[in-house]
Every structure is written in C-alpha cells, then in structure tokens.
Amino acid sequence: MRIECPPLPFADDALEPHMSAETLRLHHGKHQKAYFDKLQALVAGTDFADLDLETIIVSTAKARGAKPKAIFDNAAQLWNHGFFWRSLAPAGGGLPAALAQRLERDFGGFARFRERFAAAAAGLFGSGWVWLAERKGKLEILALSNAGTPIADGASRPLLTLDVWEHAYYVDYRNRRDQFTAAFLDRLANWDFAAQRLASRATAFDPAAPGAALRA
C-alpha cells in the first residue's frame, strides 16, 4: 500500500507558545491517525489500495455513493494535514522577497492579503481549510469546507494552508479562531515553503516525504 501517514517535520513542542505540544500530539497523533486508519480500512482489497493519495483524491472527488465519498474525505484530510504540517515552521514569519512581490501584485501587499486571509478564515462556516493558491498565474485565497482541497479539480496550485477545524486550535485558543489565524499568519506560517512551491512550479506534493516535499 502506498498510503503513508504524514510525519511532523518538527518536534511536537517546536511551535510553542503559539501551538502547544498537547495540540500537536492530539492533532497529529489522534485526529490525523484516525483518517489514516479509516482510509486504510476503506481501500483494503480495492483498486485504490496501491494508489497514492493524490490519485485517490482526484479519482473520487466527483464519485457518487457513500463509500467513494468516505474514501475522498479521508484521503483529502490526510493529504491536507500533510500539507498543513509543511505550512508551519518553528521560526515562521518573514516573507521571501519573491513572494512579497507577488502578494503586492495580486493583493496590494501583505497587509491586504493578511486581512483577506483572516476574513476568509473567520467567515468559513463550520470546519475546513483556508488556502493560499495560484490559479492561472495569479495568487488567490480559497476557503474550502470540510475536506475541501485544491487538488480535487486541479484548477489551483496550493502554496500554503491553514486548518480551521476546531481540533486544530481549541486546546490553545478555545473558540477564538481569529487569534489562531493571527498566530498562524504572524508567527507560524512557513512562507519559505510557499515561496519554494511558487518558484518551483511544483504541482504535486508528497505529504509523507521528508523536507519540503516538492515534486515537479
């Protein structure tokens, strides 16, 4: 089976005080592991068993029926989490020049981008993911509910993501999603990862690979 559980690229206490070790142990060790275990059970003995996550996601994104939907949800959640771990950094903050220039061009600067990203996170009803992505050469912000992921239709190329499911922030921030979003944007975001993906033109991503996990 080619499905692997994405590892943390840092120690579970590396993001403190902005994200606690307790949060990461629960989030990575319990919530993500549950998606992994469920997906393994769902695809066992099927044609999906030997496929990678991206192929499974694309293949089931528009499929009908309860089982294909469950396969998509768990595969997408597993992939999204792997991307989220790479979107975090112990010494986050500080924009590479090339990314700063693109934010200036497409949003009018980091401050305006930050405002729009925070608004997207606050406005997303229920659970989901907020993405910085590129579509047809222009940066965009996507707020996708539940297991939503840009790779489902391939129209946008993900660069960075924020998990706004409650389990991502409730231990540390309770119901204050806005404070969690601010901590992500100002202290935790791995802008180097986003800049690397932007510069490399990478479309694919292996959530179980070490390092930046960029693939052309």
Biotite code that builds the C-alpha atoms (Angstrom):
import biotite.structure as struc

atoms = struc.array([
    struc.Atom([0.000, 0.000, 0.000], chain_id="A", res_id=1, res_name="MET", atom_name="CA", element="C"),
    struc.Atom([1.395, 3.383, -0.985], chain_id="A", res_id=2, res_name="ARG", atom_name="CA", element="C"),
    struc.Atom([-0.633, 5.351, 1.543], chain_id="A", res_id=3, res_name="ILE", atom_name="CA", element="C"),
    struc.Atom([1.521, 6.626, 4.383], chain_id="A", res_id=4, res_name="GLU", atom_name="CA", element="C"),
    struc.Atom([0.740, 8.693, 7.461], chain_id="A", res_id=5, res_name="CYS", atom_name="CA", element="C"),
    struc.Atom([2.361, 12.140, 7.031], chain_id="A", res_id=6, res_name="PRO", atom_name="CA", element="C"),
    struc.Atom([5.028, 12.799, 9.677], chain_id="A", res_id=7, res_name="PRO", atom_name="CA", element="C"),
    struc.Atom([5.548, 16.011, 11.593], chain_id="A", res_id=8, res_name="LEU", atom_name="CA", element="C"),
    struc.Atom([8.568, 17.875, 10.161], chain_id="A", res_id=9, res_name="PRO", atom_name="CA", element="C"),
    struc.Atom([9.444, 19.211, 13.621], chain_id="A", res_id=10, res_name="PHE", atom_name="CA", element="C"),
    struc.Atom([9.269, 18.199, 17.292], chain_id="A", res_id=11, res_name="ALA", atom_name="CA", element="C"),
    struc.Atom([5.812, 18.366, 18.858], chain_id="A", res_id=12, res_name="ASP", atom_name="CA", element="C"),
    struc.Atom([6.897, 21.235, 21.129], chain_id="A", res_id=13, res_name="ASP", atom_name="CA", element="C"),
    struc.Atom([8.661, 23.213, 18.388], chain_id="A", res_id=14, res_name="ALA", atom_name="CA", element="C"),
    struc.Atom([5.766, 25.609, 17.757], chain_id="A", res_id=15, res_name="LEU", atom_name="CA", element="C"),
    struc.Atom([5.209, 26.684, 21.350], chain_id="A", res_id=16, res_name="GLU", atom_name="CA", element="C"),
    struc.Atom([3.905, 29.037, 22.657], chain_id="A", res_id=17, res_name="PRO", atom_name="CA", element="C"),
    struc.Atom([1.771, 29.618, 19.556], chain_id="A", res_id=18, res_name="HIS", atom_name="CA", element="C"),
    struc.Atom([0.792, 25.955, 19.154], chain_id="A", res_id=19, res_name="MET", atom_name="CA", element="C"),
    struc.Atom([1.235, 23.646, 22.103], chain_id="A", res_id=20, res_name="SER", atom_name="CA", element="C"),
    struc.Atom([2.759, 20.196, 22.196], chain_id="A", res_id=21, res_name="ALA", atom_name="CA", element="C"),
    struc.Atom([-0.578, 18.939, 23.516], chain_id="A", res_id=22, res_name="GLU", atom_name="CA", element="C"),
    struc.Atom([-2.355, 20.269, 20.436], chain_id="A", res_id=23, res_name="THR", atom_name="CA", element="C"),
    struc.Atom([0.134, 18.641, 18.093], chain_id="A", res_id=24, res_name="LEU", atom_name="CA", element="C"),
    struc.Atom([0.049, 15.320, 19.931], chain_id="A", res_id=25, res_name="ARG", atom_name="CA", element="C"),
    struc.Atom([-3.740, 15.246, 19.685], chain_id="A", res_id=26, res_name="LEU", atom_name="CA", element="C"),
    struc.Atom([-3.938, 16.665, 16.182], chain_id="A", res_id=27, res_name="HIS", atom_name="CA", element="C"),
    struc.Atom([-1.208, 14.571, 14.597], chain_id="A", res_id=28, res_name="HIS", atom_name="CA", element="C"),
    struc.Atom([-1.275, 11.512, 16.813], chain_id="A", res_id=29, res_name="GLY", atom_name="CA", element="C"),
    struc.Atom([-5.040, 11.121, 17.171], chain_id="A", res_id=30, res_name="LYS", atom_name="CA", element="C"),
    struc.Atom([-7.025, 13.050, 14.551], chain_id="A", res_id=31, res_name="HIS", atom_name="CA", element="C"),
    struc.Atom([-4.711, 12.504, 11.588], chain_id="A", res_id=32, res_name="GLN", atom_name="CA", element="C"),
    struc.Atom([-4.092, 8.898, 12.614], chain_id="A", res_id=33, res_name="LYS", atom_name="CA", element="C"),
    struc.Atom([-7.853, 8.315, 12.615], chain_id="A", res_id=34, res_name="ALA", atom_name="CA", element="C"),
    struc.Atom([-8.095, 9.480, 8.986], chain_id="A", res_id=35, res_name="TYR", atom_name="CA", element="C"),
    struc.Atom([-5.182, 7.220, 8.079], chain_id="A", res_id=36, res_name="PHE", atom_name="CA", element="C"),
    struc.Atom([-6.660, 4.162, 9.772], chain_id="A", res_id=37, res_name="ASP", atom_name="CA", element="C"),
    struc.Atom([-10.102, 4.769, 8.281], chain_id="A", res_id=38, res_name="LYS", atom_name="CA", element="C"),
    struc.Atom([-8.700, 5.225, 4.783], chain_id="A", res_id=39, res_name="LEU", atom_name="CA", element="C"),
    struc.Atom([-6.670, 2.045, 5.023], chain_id="A", res_id=40, res_name="GLN", atom_name="CA", element="C"),
    struc.Atom([-9.783, 0.125, 6.038], chain_id="A", res_id=41, res_name="ALA", atom_name="CA", element="C"),
    struc.Atom([-11.844, 1.654, 3.232], chain_id="A", res_id=42, res_name="LEU", atom_name="CA", element="C"),
    struc.Atom([-9.388, 0.919, 0.407], chain_id="A", res_id=43, res_name="VAL", atom_name="CA", element="C"),
    struc.Atom([-8.244, -2.527, 1.535], chain_id="A", res_id=44, res_name="ALA", atom_name="CA", element="C"),
    struc.Atom([-8.911, -5.020, -1.244], chain_id="A", res_id=45, res_name="GLY", atom_name="CA", element="C"),
    struc.Atom([-9.899, -2.319, -3.761], chain_id="A", res_id=46, res_name="THR", atom_name="CA", element="C"),
    struc.Atom([-8.179, -0.795, -6.782], chain_id="A", res_id=47, res_name="ASP", atom_name="CA", element="C"),
    struc.Atom([-7.289, 2.199, -4.606], chain_id="A", res_id=48, res_name="PHE", atom_name="CA", element="C"),
    struc.Atom([-5.079, 0.172, -2.272], chain_id="A", res_id=49, res_name="ALA", atom_name="CA", element="C"),
    struc.Atom([-1.892, 0.692, -4.298], chain_id="A", res_id=50, res_name="ASP", atom_name="CA", element="C"),
    struc.Atom([-2.532, 4.275, -5.391], chain_id="A", res_id=51, res_name="LEU", atom_name="CA", element="C"),
    struc.Atom([-1.022, 7.431, -3.941], chain_id="A", res_id=52, res_name="ASP", atom_name="CA", element="C"),
    struc.Atom([-3.184, 9.969, -2.117], chain_id="A", res_id=53, res_name="LEU", atom_name="CA", element="C"),
    struc.Atom([-3.389, 12.486, -4.949], chain_id="A", res_id=54, res_name="GLU", atom_name="CA", element="C"),
    struc.Atom([-4.614, 9.866, -7.404], chain_id="A", res_id=55, res_name="THR", atom_name="CA", element="C"),
    struc.Atom([-7.212, 8.631, -4.919], chain_id="A", res_id=56, res_name="ILE", atom_name="CA", element="C"),
    struc.Atom([-8.440, 12.183, -4.279], chain_id="A", res_id=57, res_name="ILE", atom_name="CA", element="C"),
    struc.Atom([-8.788, 13.062, -7.955], chain_id="A", res_id=58, res_name="VAL", atom_name="CA", element="C"),
    struc.Atom([-10.433, 9.710, -8.727], chain_id="A", res_id=59, res_name="SER", atom_name="CA", element="C"),
    struc.Atom([-13.096, 10.048, -6.022], chain_id="A", res_id=60, res_name="THR", atom_name="CA", element="C"),
    struc.Atom([-13.689, 13.818, -5.992], chain_id="A", res_id=61, res_name="ALA", atom_name="CA", element="C"),
    struc.Atom([-16.835, 13.569, -8.114], chain_id="A", res_id=62, res_name="LYS", atom_name="CA", element="C"),
    struc.Atom([-17.767, 9.958, -7.472], chain_id="A", res_id=63, res_name="ALA", atom_name="CA", element="C"),
    struc.Atom([-21.218, 9.163, -6.139], chain_id="A", res_id=64, res_name="ARG", atom_name="CA", element="C"),
    struc.Atom([-22.066, 6.852, -3.298], chain_id="A", res_id=65, res_name="GLY", atom_name="CA", element="C"),
    struc.Atom([-21.293, 6.685, 0.386], chain_id="A", res_id=66, res_name="ALA", atom_name="CA", element="C"),
    struc.Atom([-18.081, 4.662, 0.134], chain_id="A", res_id=67, res_name="LYS", atom_name="CA", element="C"),
    struc.Atom([-16.377, 6.774, -2.569], chain_id="A", res_id=68, res_name="PRO", atom_name="CA", element="C"),
    struc.Atom([-17.338, 9.881, -0.598], chain_id="A", res_id=69, res_name="LYS", atom_name="CA", element="C"),
    struc.Atom([-15.818, 8.412, 2.565], chain_id="A", res_id=70, res_name="ALA", atom_name="CA", element="C"),
    struc.Atom([-12.656, 7.470, 0.677], chain_id="A", res_id=71, res_name="ILE", atom_name="CA", element="C"),
    struc.Atom([-12.373, 11.008, -0.699], chain_id="A", res_id=72, res_name="PHE", atom_name="CA", element="C"),
    struc.Atom([-12.976, 12.642, 2.672], chain_id="A", res_id=73, res_name="ASP", atom_name="CA", element="C"),
    struc.Atom([-10.363, 10.597, 4.497], chain_id="A", res_id=74, res_name="ASN", atom_name="CA", element="C"),
    struc.Atom([-7.792, 10.756, 1.696], chain_id="A", res_id=75, res_name="ALA", atom_name="CA", element="C"),
    struc.Atom([-8.234, 14.510, 1.325], chain_id="A", res_id=76, res_name="ALA", atom_name="CA", element="C"),
    struc.Atom([-7.999, 15.068, 5.060], chain_id="A", res_id=77, res_name="GLN", atom_name="CA", element="C"),
    struc.Atom([-4.808, 13.021, 5.211], chain_id="A", res_id=78, res_name="LEU", atom_name="CA", element="C"),
    struc.Atom([-3.270, 14.940, 2.283], chain_id="A", res_id=79, res_name="TRP", atom_name="CA", element="C"),
    struc.Atom([-4.406, 18.300, 3.653], chain_id="A", res_id=80, res_name="ASN", atom_name="CA", element="C"),
    struc.Atom([-2.857, 17.553, 7.026], chain_id="A", res_id=81, res_name="HIS", atom_name="CA", element="C"),
    struc.Atom([0.456, 16.649, 5.422], chain_id="A", res_id=82, res_name="GLY", atom_name="CA", element="C"),
    struc.Atom([0.372, 19.956, 3.581], chain_id="A", res_id=83, res_name="PHE", atom_name="CA", element="C"),
    struc.Atom([-0.575, 21.802, 6.774], chain_id="A", res_id=84, res_name="PHE", atom_name="CA", element="C"),
    struc.Atom([2.447, 20.456, 8.664], chain_id="A", res_id=85, res_name="TRP", atom_name="CA", element="C"),
    struc.Atom([4.692, 21.814, 5.889], chain_id="A", res_id=86, res_name="ARG", atom_name="CA", element="C"),
    struc.Atom([2.845, 25.125, 6.083], chain_id="A", res_id=87, res_name="SER", atom_name="CA", element="C"),
    struc.Atom([4.075, 25.559, 9.668], chain_id="A", res_id=88, res_name="LEU", atom_name="CA", element="C"),
    struc.Atom([7.558, 26.462, 10.856], chain_id="A", res_id=89, res_name="ALA", atom_name="CA", element="C"),
    struc.Atom([9.092, 26.957, 14.320], chain_id="A", res_id=90, res_name="PRO", atom_name="CA", element="C"),
    struc.Atom([10.531, 30.273, 13.151], chain_id="A", res_id=91, res_name="ALA", atom_name="CA", element="C"),
    struc.Atom([7.639, 31.285, 10.932], chain_id="A", res_id=92, res_name="GLY", atom_name="CA", element="C"),
    struc.Atom([7.101, 34.786, 9.629], chain_id="A", res_id=93, res_name="GLY", atom_name="CA", element="C"),
    struc.Atom([9.275, 36.849, 7.336], chain_id="A", res_id=94, res_name="GLY", atom_name="CA", element="C"),
    struc.Atom([8.398, 36.862, 3.663], chain_id="A", res_id=95, res_name="LEU", atom_name="CA", element="C"),
    struc.Atom([10.900, 35.921, 0.953], chain_id="A", res_id=96, res_name="PRO", atom_name="CA", element="C"),
    struc.Atom([11.236, 38.807, -1.491], chain_id="A", res_id=97, res_name="ALA", atom_name="CA", element="C"),
    struc.Atom([9.738, 36.998, -4.475], chain_id="A", res_id=98, res_name="ALA", atom_name="CA", element="C"),
    struc.Atom([6.616, 36.006, -2.552], chain_id="A", res_id=99, res_name="LEU", atom_name="CA", element="C"),
    struc.Atom([6.273, 39.504, -1.109], chain_id="A", res_id=100, res_name="ALA", atom_name="CA", element="C"),
    struc.Atom([6.338, 40.889, -4.642], chain_id="A", res_id=101, res_name="GLN", atom_name="CA", element="C"),
    struc.Atom([3.592, 38.513, -5.750], chain_id="A", res_id=102, res_name="ARG", atom_name="CA", element="C"),
    struc.Atom([1.442, 39.430, -2.744], chain_id="A", res_id=103, res_name="LEU", atom_name="CA", element="C"),
    struc.Atom([1.956, 43.079, -3.624], chain_id="A", res_id=104, res_name="GLU", atom_name="CA", element="C"),
    struc.Atom([0.954, 42.472, -7.226], chain_id="A", res_id=105, res_name="ARG", atom_name="CA", element="C"),
    struc.Atom([-2.080, 40.276, -6.580], chain_id="A", res_id=106, res_name="ASP", atom_name="CA", element="C"),
    struc.Atom([-3.417, 41.618, -3.257], chain_id="A", res_id=107, res_name="PHE", atom_name="CA", element="C"),
    struc.Atom([-1.905, 45.062, -2.885], chain_id="A", res_id=108, res_name="GLY", atom_name="CA", element="C"),
    struc.Atom([0.629, 43.995, -0.258], chain_id="A", res_id=109, res_name="GLY", atom_name="CA", element="C"),
    struc.Atom([0.955, 41.671, 2.711], chain_id="A", res_id=110, res_name="PHE", atom_name="CA", element="C"),
    struc.Atom([-1.337, 43.733, 4.944], chain_id="A", res_id=111, res_name="ALA", atom_name="CA", element="C"),
    struc.Atom([-4.225, 43.453, 2.499], chain_id="A", res_id=112, res_name="ARG", atom_name="CA", element="C"),
    struc.Atom([-3.521, 39.776, 1.887], chain_id="A", res_id=113, res_name="PHE", atom_name="CA", element="C"),
    struc.Atom([-3.453, 39.191, 5.644], chain_id="A", res_id=114, res_name="ARG", atom_name="CA", element="C"),
    struc.Atom([-6.777, 40.972, 6.063], chain_id="A", res_id=115, res_name="GLU", atom_name="CA", element="C"),
    struc.Atom([-8.431, 38.921, 3.320], chain_id="A", res_id=116, res_name="ARG", atom_name="CA", element="C"),
    struc.Atom([-6.975, 35.626, 4.541], chain_id="A", res_id=117, res_name="PHE", atom_name="CA", element="C"),
    struc.Atom([-8.130, 36.328, 8.102], chain_id="A", res_id=118, res_name="ALA", atom_name="CA", element="C"),
    struc.Atom([-11.590, 37.266, 6.837], chain_id="A", res_id=119, res_name="ALA", atom_name="CA", element="C"),
    struc.Atom([-11.786, 34.024, 4.854], chain_id="A", res_id=120, res_name="ALA", atom_name="CA", element="C"),
    struc.Atom([-10.864, 32.016, 7.958], chain_id="A", res_id=121, res_name="ALA", atom_name="CA", element="C"),
    struc.Atom([-13.394, 33.860, 10.115], chain_id="A", res_id=122, res_name="ALA", atom_name="CA", element="C"),
    struc.Atom([-16.128, 33.564, 7.508], chain_id="A", res_id=123, res_name="GLY", atom_name="CA", element="C"),
    struc.Atom([-15.778, 29.851, 6.810], chain_id="A", res_id=124, res_name="LEU", atom_name="CA", element="C"),
    struc.Atom([-18.828, 28.263, 8.430], chain_id="A", res_id=125, res_name="PHE", atom_name="CA", element="C"),
    struc.Atom([-18.029, 25.158, 10.423], chain_id="A", res_id=126, res_name="GLY", atom_name="CA", element="C"),
    struc.Atom([-14.856, 23.235, 9.633], chain_id="A", res_id=127, res_name="SER", atom_name="CA", element="C"),
    struc.Atom([-12.497, 23.445, 6.705], chain_id="A", res_id=128, res_name="GLY", atom_name="CA", element="C"),
    struc.Atom([-9.292, 24.803, 5.237], chain_id="A", res_id=129, res_name="TRP", atom_name="CA", element="C"),
    struc.Atom([-8.076, 28.196, 4.048], chain_id="A", res_id=130, res_name="VAL", atom_name="CA", element="C"),
    struc.Atom([-5.551, 28.118, 1.231], chain_id="A", res_id=131, res_name="TRP", atom_name="CA", element="C"),
    struc.Atom([-3.121, 30.432, -0.475], chain_id="A", res_id=132, res_name="LEU", atom_name="CA", element="C"),
    struc.Atom([-3.061, 29.094, -4.012], chain_id="A", res_id=133, res_name="ALA", atom_name="CA", element="C"),
    struc.Atom([-2.157, 30.062, -7.546], chain_id="A", res_id=134, res_name="GLU", atom_name="CA", element="C"),
    struc.Atom([-4.589, 29.889, -10.440], chain_id="A", res_id=135, res_name="ARG", atom_name="CA", element="C"),
    struc.Atom([-3.549, 30.820, -13.973], chain_id="A", res_id=136, res_name="LYS", atom_name="CA", element="C"),
    struc.Atom([-0.577, 32.797, -12.735], chain_id="A", res_id=137, res_name="GLY", atom_name="CA", element="C"),
    struc.Atom([-2.451, 34.766, -10.074], chain_id="A", res_id=138, res_name="LYS", atom_name="CA", element="C"),
    struc.Atom([-2.473, 34.213, -6.325], chain_id="A", res_id=139, res_name="LEU", atom_name="CA", element="C"),
    struc.Atom([-5.830, 33.591, -4.676], chain_id="A", res_id=140, res_name="GLU", atom_name="CA", element="C"),
    struc.Atom([-7.340, 32.703, -1.306], chain_id="A", res_id=141, res_name="ILE", atom_name="CA", element="C"),
    struc.Atom([-9.651, 29.696, -1.113], chain_id="A", res_id=142, res_name="LEU", atom_name="CA", element="C"),
    struc.Atom([-11.910, 28.852, 1.832], chain_id="A", res_id=143, res_name="ALA", atom_name="CA", element="C"),
    struc.Atom([-12.983, 25.223, 1.404], chain_id="A", res_id=144, res_name="LEU", atom_name="CA", element="C"),
    struc.Atom([-15.363, 23.413, 3.732], chain_id="A", res_id=145, res_name="SER", atom_name="CA", element="C"),
    struc.Atom([-14.763, 20.088, 5.448], chain_id="A", res_id=146, res_name="ASN", atom_name="CA", element="C"),
    struc.Atom([-12.225, 18.044, 3.439], chain_id="A", res_id=147, res_name="ALA", atom_name="CA", element="C"),
    struc.Atom([-12.038, 20.517, 0.570], chain_id="A", res_id=148, res_name="GLY", atom_name="CA", element="C"),
    struc.Atom([-8.707, 20.584, -1.234], chain_id="A", res_id=149, res_name="THR", atom_name="CA", element="C"),
    struc.Atom([-7.494, 22.450, -4.338], chain_id="A", res_id=150, res_name="PRO", atom_name="CA", element="C"),
    struc.Atom([-6.069, 19.297, -5.884], chain_id="A", res_id=151, res_name="ILE", atom_name="CA", element="C"),
    struc.Atom([-9.522, 17.753, -6.263], chain_id="A", res_id=152, res_name="ALA", atom_name="CA", element="C"),
    struc.Atom([-10.079, 19.535, -9.572], chain_id="A", res_id=153, res_name="ASP", atom_name="CA", element="C"),
    struc.Atom([-6.536, 20.724, -10.249], chain_id="A", res_id=154, res_name="GLY", atom_name="CA", element="C"),
    struc.Atom([-7.660, 24.245, -11.106], chain_id="A", res_id=155, res_name="ALA", atom_name="CA", element="C"),
    struc.Atom([-5.497, 25.827, -8.404], chain_id="A", res_id=156, res_name="SER", atom_name="CA", element="C"),
    struc.Atom([-1.993, 25.041, -7.206], chain_id="A", res_id=157, res_name="ARG", atom_name="CA", element="C"),
    struc.Atom([-1.765, 25.088, -3.380], chain_id="A", res_id=158, res_name="PRO", atom_name="CA", element="C"),
    struc.Atom([1.063, 27.028, -1.763], chain_id="A", res_id=159, res_name="LEU", atom_name="CA", element="C"),
    struc.Atom([0.090, 27.223, 1.927], chain_id="A", res_id=160, res_name="LEU", atom_name="CA", element="C"),
    struc.Atom([-2.852, 26.165, 4.088], chain_id="A", res_id=161, res_name="THR", atom_name="CA", element="C"),
    struc.Atom([-4.443, 26.782, 7.482], chain_id="A", res_id=162, res_name="LEU", atom_name="CA", element="C"),
    struc.Atom([-6.532, 24.097, 9.167], chain_id="A", res_id=163, res_name="ASP", atom_name="CA", element="C"),
    struc.Atom([-9.589, 25.710, 10.772], chain_id="A", res_id=164, res_name="VAL", atom_name="CA", element="C"),
    struc.Atom([-11.184, 22.555, 12.106], chain_id="A", res_id=165, res_name="TRP", atom_name="CA", element="C"),
    struc.Atom([-11.713, 23.110, 15.831], chain_id="A", res_id=166, res_name="GLU", atom_name="CA", element="C"),
    struc.Atom([-9.282, 20.363, 16.797], chain_id="A", res_id=167, res_name="HIS", atom_name="CA", element="C"),
    struc.Atom([-6.506, 22.477, 15.250], chain_id="A", res_id=168, res_name="ALA", atom_name="CA", element="C"),
    struc.Atom([-6.874, 25.287, 17.766], chain_id="A", res_id=169, res_name="TYR", atom_name="CA", element="C"),
    struc.Atom([-9.375, 24.569, 20.551], chain_id="A", res_id=170, res_name="TYR", atom_name="CA", element="C"),
    struc.Atom([-6.862, 23.377, 23.164], chain_id="A", res_id=171, res_name="VAL", atom_name="CA", element="C"),
    struc.Atom([-4.828, 26.581, 22.823], chain_id="A", res_id=172, res_name="ASP", atom_name="CA", element="C"),
    struc.Atom([-7.373, 29.183, 21.726], chain_id="A", res_id=173, res_name="TYR", atom_name="CA", element="C"),
    struc.Atom([-10.769, 27.761, 22.695], chain_id="A", res_id=174, res_name="ARG", atom_name="CA", element="C"),
    struc.Atom([-13.319, 29.363, 20.332], chain_id="A", res_id=175, res_name="ASN", atom_name="CA", element="C"),
    struc.Atom([-11.024, 32.235, 19.311], chain_id="A", res_id=176, res_name="ARG", atom_name="CA", element="C"),
    struc.Atom([-10.352, 31.213, 15.739], chain_id="A", res_id=177, res_name="ARG", atom_name="CA", element="C"),
    struc.Atom([-9.309, 34.781, 14.924], chain_id="A", res_id=178, res_name="ASP", atom_name="CA", element="C"),
    struc.Atom([-6.421, 34.613, 17.396], chain_id="A", res_id=179, res_name="GLN", atom_name="CA", element="C"),
    struc.Atom([-5.311, 31.268, 15.992], chain_id="A", res_id=180, res_name="PHE", atom_name="CA", element="C"),
    struc.Atom([-5.382, 32.710, 12.473], chain_id="A", res_id=181, res_name="THR", atom_name="CA", element="C"),
    struc.Atom([-3.343, 35.716, 13.592], chain_id="A", res_id=182, res_name="ALA", atom_name="CA", element="C"),
    struc.Atom([-0.766, 33.456, 15.244], chain_id="A", res_id=183, res_name="ALA", atom_name="CA", element="C"),
    struc.Atom([-0.504, 31.435, 12.046], chain_id="A", res_id=184, res_name="PHE", atom_name="CA", element="C"),
    struc.Atom([-0.053, 34.448, 9.787], chain_id="A", res_id=185, res_name="LEU", atom_name="CA", element="C"),
    struc.Atom([2.366, 36.301, 12.059], chain_id="A", res_id=186, res_name="ASP", atom_name="CA", element="C"),
    struc.Atom([4.295, 33.558, 13.870], chain_id="A", res_id=187, res_name="ARG", atom_name="CA", element="C"),
    struc.Atom([3.825, 30.115, 12.376], chain_id="A", res_id=188, res_name="LEU", atom_name="CA", element="C"),
    struc.Atom([3.390, 30.313, 8.603], chain_id="A", res_id=189, res_name="ALA", atom_name="CA", element="C"),
    struc.Atom([6.190, 28.687, 6.625], chain_id="A", res_id=190, res_name="ASN", atom_name="CA", element="C"),
    struc.Atom([6.492, 31.351, 3.941], chain_id="A", res_id=191, res_name="TRP", atom_name="CA", element="C"),
    struc.Atom([9.694, 29.727, 2.684], chain_id="A", res_id=192, res_name="ASP", atom_name="CA", element="C"),
    struc.Atom([7.700, 26.607, 1.814], chain_id="A", res_id=193, res_name="PHE", atom_name="CA", element="C"),
    struc.Atom([5.112, 28.688, -0.046], chain_id="A", res_id=194, res_name="ALA", atom_name="CA", element="C"),
    struc.Atom([7.851, 30.566, -1.898], chain_id="A", res_id=195, res_name="ALA", atom_name="CA", element="C"),
    struc.Atom([9.605, 27.317, -2.841], chain_id="A", res_id=196, res_name="GLN", atom_name="CA", element="C"),
    struc.Atom([6.422, 25.887, -4.303], chain_id="A", res_id=197, res_name="ARG", atom_name="CA", element="C"),
    struc.Atom([5.731, 29.110, -6.156], chain_id="A", res_id=198, res_name="LEU", atom_name="CA", element="C"),
    struc.Atom([9.242, 29.262, -7.617], chain_id="A", res_id=199, res_name="ALA", atom_name="CA", element="C"),
    struc.Atom([9.469, 25.569, -8.470], chain_id="A", res_id=200, res_name="SER", atom_name="CA", element="C"),
    struc.Atom([6.151, 25.496, -10.322], chain_id="A", res_id=201, res_name="ARG", atom_name="CA", element="C"),
    struc.Atom([5.514, 22.261, -8.429], chain_id="A", res_id=202, res_name="ALA", atom_name="CA", element="C"),
    struc.Atom([2.026, 20.866, -8.807], chain_id="A", res_id=203, res_name="THR", atom_name="CA", element="C"),
    struc.Atom([2.336, 17.627, -6.864], chain_id="A", res_id=204, res_name="ALA", atom_name="CA", element="C"),
    struc.Atom([3.131, 17.156, -3.186], chain_id="A", res_id=205, res_name="PHE", atom_name="CA", element="C"),
    struc.Atom([4.040, 14.046, -1.240], chain_id="A", res_id=206, res_name="ASP", atom_name="CA", element="C"),
    struc.Atom([2.795, 14.521, 2.343], chain_id="A", res_id=207, res_name="PRO", atom_name="CA", element="C"),
    struc.Atom([4.837, 11.594, 3.632], chain_id="A", res_id=208, res_name="ALA", atom_name="CA", element="C"),
    struc.Atom([8.157, 12.747, 2.170], chain_id="A", res_id=209, res_name="ALA", atom_name="CA", element="C"),
    struc.Atom([10.837, 14.488, 4.253], chain_id="A", res_id=210, res_name="PRO", atom_name="CA", element="C"),
    struc.Atom([11.910, 18.073, 3.688], chain_id="A", res_id=211, res_name="GLY", atom_name="CA", element="C"),
    struc.Atom([9.936, 20.470, 1.546], chain_id="A", res_id=212, res_name="ALA", atom_name="CA", element="C"),
    struc.Atom([8.353, 17.584, -0.364], chain_id="A", res_id=213, res_name="ALA", atom_name="CA", element="C"),
    struc.Atom([8.273, 19.318, -3.713], chain_id="A", res_id=214, res_name="LEU", atom_name="CA", element="C"),
    struc.Atom([7.743, 17.321, -6.870], chain_id="A", res_id=215, res_name="ARG", atom_name="CA", element="C"),
    struc.Atom([7.572, 18.705, -10.385], chain_id="A", res_id=216, res_name="ALA", atom_name="CA", element="C"),
])
